[in-house]
Amino acid sequence: MSDITKDELIKTLQEMDVPNTVLLEDPEITLEMIIPAIKKFRISVPDDFYAFLANRMGLSFMEADFLLTRPQVGSILPYAIGDQAFIVLLESKPSYLKIATANPLDTPLFKRMEDLFGKKIERVVTPLNAVLAVTDVSYQGPHAYSALSELVNRSPDESAYRILLPWQKAAIIIGLLIAAVLVISNPYFWLFVFFTITNIAYFVMNPIKFYISLEGLAGTKKVIYISDDDVKELKDEDLPVYTVLVPLFHEQEMLPHILQNISNINYPRDKLDVKILMEEEDTETLNKARKLGLFGNIEEIISPMSEAEYHSFLSIFHPVVIPNAEIKTKPRACNYGLKRSRGEFVVIYDAEDFPDRDQLKKVVIAFNRLGDKYACVQCLLNFYNARKNLLTRWFSIEYSYYYDFYIQGLDKIDAPIPLGGTSNHFRMKTLKELGAWDPYNVTEDADLGMRIARKKLHTGVLNSHTYEEAVTKVPSWIKQRSRWVKGFVITWFVTMRHPIRVFKDIGFKNFLIFQTGFGGNFYLPLMNLFLWLVFIAAFFVPNYFSGWFNFWPFAAIAVFNLLIGNLFFLSMMMVATYKEKQYDLLLYAFFSPAYWILMSIGAWKGTLQLIFKPYKWEKTSHGTEVIQEQLIIEHPERFSRPVTWIEVKSPDFDRGTRHATATQVGLSLGLTILFILFALIIFGVIEYKPISDHITVTQVPGLAQVLKPYHEYKAGEEVRLLNYETLPNPSSTPPPLVTQKPELTKVTPSPTLLGKNRPVQAISSPLEPGLLLRYDPRVNQIIITAEEEIPADNYYEILLGSDSGNMRQFKLLSIPGSLSIDGGENRTTVNIFRVYQTGAKVPVMNSTV
């Protein structure tokens, strides 16, 4: 072999009309590296070249078809040997090993093999594509099985292969049946009980979320702030191999973008191991990958590169086809890609991601500083199309709060972090020890974050952003949110299979935060819809719900959740927007509650889907960038064949300081004034008389009950905080739903009572038979008579108002019975209410005497 030279091989390739041999002329490519360079640059070489090489070296040649008839030989040696050393073991004898190799020039490798096995190595030359195909096919089955079953086999209690254990199923079914029976038996009381439980859960969870958010607002740990100067001090030769996993599914439009974005990362190209993961059934994405040359035959080139430059561009990308299986999830694809990776660190990027150029270098520095106790580094996420429409604005505001405050707060207090679906970086060794991702969990990042915490490992947050494409349409957004929520539900149930064990693993503080964060991420959005419906209904039928708020402690909890809870999170959204210097989004942050309703809808969809389609991956549509295509005809001599030149347009980033326009400021001020007026009305500061006779605007439900002890104290009355008798009880019956004012009174003259030239007015109520109101002008008395019995725990409350503004209050407790009241000196308004056991007050009479 000593007489074979690199120049001779290049000349031979040129004589065979092999294009782009100029890439092999690099002085750093030695003779032994010619074949690896052919694979790296995806240079199409005919089988005759390998036959020539075998003949030139005096070795046997094996046709590709003959090797492909024996695919089982590809799994005898480890996958990396076939994929990187290009050899397949054909035969093992006591005195020699017979191998098929596509690179017989690698003399140092065969010398090491002889020393390792203590045998002579007999080489047979075969085409490179044959070796790679045999290796790939022989390992498809084992890798596919391992990607789906490794975590199940190793730690079944940590896998969502079975989402619910028998005792969990039984508890849920029995609980739902009991709740249904109770609500059917007495909907008024038991809905009150569930409403109370929900409010108490909010009351417990909200302060914890407040604490975490405020800790995040104070800043993260300084050790993971990596400066530009730190990055400049790194030497390329000291950097490790870095694996980048890019799972794609029906995202052919975004494939050129993610290739371009990853190629722009500032990291040595020979140390990047980028796996483009595509499902076998996804023919659209696979066809796009073939056109772009990921499998060797280039039909499309990303402009403005020449063909040789494009071959060099493709050298870092390695397509991986995931075999078909019943379960097709992102974590399964990543597990499969992990089996074929060679990096010391690994990260996931989604198809639409646009990471910071220095992100990988910053992560390497961070891991070196943080030590082995840190298994993961999570980068910050936000969107580059935040101002596409109203939905993307709200989505961006949510991300700013979640990653700038909440996640950083969790990091600061060393709590379990629910990882983002992208830009989470791992130590490869530690990730494999953890069992990698759970293929049965559709929010695999949150699940892995919890398993990291249970193993006493940590997750850090790095000052590096990855920008994503925000979903621009509500249906797609609902799909994405429902998948997230479904994954959080799965993670919570899987983790809570053994709650005592989890408590011991992570401690009291983190156990509580887990219930609040992971559990709250699905529980709170689910219950939000229920609470908002009750809140809105209380304005339209206040008498029906008034009994729920008569117990002061509960009223205080409900009002705290409604006012303090919502105002806090609203403030956090606004502060996060301000911190990001997105001043024009402040107006939209102000109306985030409308976005929270969408979150509840997504949560309900995901939870219900868990019953029927627990492992369904709700695919989110991406790809709003413009791709312009045109045939290259101006300079055909630059290319070996006709190709399509595609221009990938980089996204327009909406980041950086953005000032509000005059229109936005004016609109914001106008809406703010309207909002303040509305708040003054519902708090009773400003009187509001509704246009409709059927809807009455009242104060915030429960607010009057919360303030009642204060008013009692101010009036010198006895203050009662725990008025247990006002609580609804199982024997309670709901008050009638009165949505209109009672019909006004019928006046009939009485012939027996005359005086002062005025008849005595006798007024009856159509809503309360037997209830009469009379006024006797001779003695200036208002006489109220109740002639028919009503339940013993009910009574009538009478409010008398005069033109001077004085208000008098009386109660008619003895029924049947009557009550005589001094008529006063002016015209008097009489309002009579029937008060039920629950405390509900229903107007039954309204008149003036």
Secondary structure, DSSP 8 states (H G I E B T S, - for coil): -TT--HHHHHHHHHHTT-S-GGGGG-TT--GGGHHHHHHHTT----HHHHHHHHHHHT-EE--HHHHHT-GGGGGSS-HHIIIII-EEEEEE-SSEEEEEES-TT-HHHHHHHHHHHSSEEEEEE--HHHHHHHHHHHHHHHHHHHHHHHHHHH-GGG-TTSSS-HHHHHHHHHHHHHHHHHHHH-HHHHHHHHHHHHHHHHHHHHHHHHHHHHHHHT---GGG---HHHHHT--GGG---EEEEEEESS-GGGHHHHHHHHHTSSS-GGGEEEEEEEETT-HHHHHHHHHTTTTS---EEETT--HHHHHHHHTTEEEEEE---S---HHHHHHHHHTT---SEEEE--TT-EE-TTHHHHHHHHHHHH-TTEEEEEEEEEES-TTSSHHHHHHHHHHHHIIIIIHHHHHHTT------SSSEEEEHHHHHHTT---TT-SSHHHHHHHHHHHTT-EEEEEEEEEEE----SHHHHHHHHHHHHHHHHHHHHHHTTSHHHHHHHHHHHHHHHHIIIIIHHHHHHHHHHHHHHHHHHHHHSHHHHGGGG-SHHHHHHHHIIIIIIHHHHHHHHHHHHHHTTBGGGHHHHHTHHHHHHHHHHHHHHHHHHHHH-TT---------S-EEEEE--S-GGG-SS--EEEEE-------S-B---HHHHHHHHHHHHHHHHHHHHHTTSS----SSSS----S-TTHHHHHHHHHHHHTT----S--GGGS--TT--------S-----EEEEEEEEEETTEEEEEEE-SSSTTEEEEEETTTTEEEEEE-S---TT-EEEEEEEETT--EEEEEE-SSSEEEEEE--SS-EEEEEEEE-TTS-EEEEEEEE-
